[in-house]
Amino acid sequence: MNLRKSRDKQNELIQYMRDNEYSKWYIGKVNREIEWLLAHAEKEGIVSYEQACEVRIRSKPDRVYRVY
């Protein structure tokens, strides 16, 4: 998975959310999930965003919810 694009777009996304008055709580949650992905992708052997979700759900099942 090429995470360079995620890192490059992270600040842009967070700024967009601020500009469009997303709550600080929600912005923080999104930012933490991006940071988690960037920190764990290589270590966990994650190759897709779908796989990242599965790994994240297993790591924090009481805090992370799957939305369909």
N, C-alpha and C positions, 0 to 999 in steps of 0.2 A: 504494500500500500504506500502510495506516495503521500507522505504527511507534510511535505514542504508547503504544499498549497494550503493545508489546514493552518499551519503556523502563520503563513503570509496573510491569510484571510481572517484570522482570529481578531486582531485589533479592529479591522474594518467592520466585522460583524458586531463586535461589542459597541463600537461607536454608533453604528446604525441603530442598535437597540436603545442606546441612550438618547439619540436624537428623536426617536419615535416613542419616547416615554414608556418604555418597558419598565417594569418594577426593578428596583435594585436587587431584590431577592432573586428574581428570575434571571437577570443578567449574571449574577453571581453563580447560580446553578449551571447555566450554560458555560460560563468561563471555566468552572471547576471540571466539568465533563470534558471539555476540550483539553485542558491541562492533563487530566487523567489519561486520555487517549494518547497524547503526545509522549507522556512519560512511560506508558506501558506497552505500546504497540510492538516495538521491537522485542522487548523482553518476553512478551506473551506470544510472539509469532503471529500477530494479527495481520491478516492480509485483506480484510474488507471491513466496511463499517458494520455490516450485519454480524460478522464475527466479533467485532469490538463490543457490540450490544450484548451478545451472548456471554462473553467473558465478564463484562461489567455486571450483568444480572447475577452471575454465579458469585462474584466477589462481594456484592452488597445486596443480597436478596431482600433484606428488610427495608432498604431505602430506594431501590431502583425498581421501577415498574415498567412493564412492557405495555405499550399503547398500540392498539390496532384500530 
